[in-house]
Amino acid sequence: MDKVLTWFINCWVALVVLANVAAIVGSFVGAATFWDGWKRITKTYSPFNVANFIMEVASLSPALGAMYWRDRRRAATDVKER
């Protein structure tokens, strides 16, 4: 089960990263100029954009939950082995 959870975590994080890269590329492609695309990216990924931060955490939450579950399973098997 540990390998399955690790695989799921890695795949989910990769999907979130790919979605963000696609959004960045799409912003540049859809913009009239490079500067307009750059302004859109800096506005979207600004540290003061709380909505984007919440959406990033929400999109990563399945991986974070699986990581928590995997760590609890590892801790439980470590206690049993002692």
Order of alpha helices (4+ residues) and beta strands (2+ residues): alpha-alpha-alpha
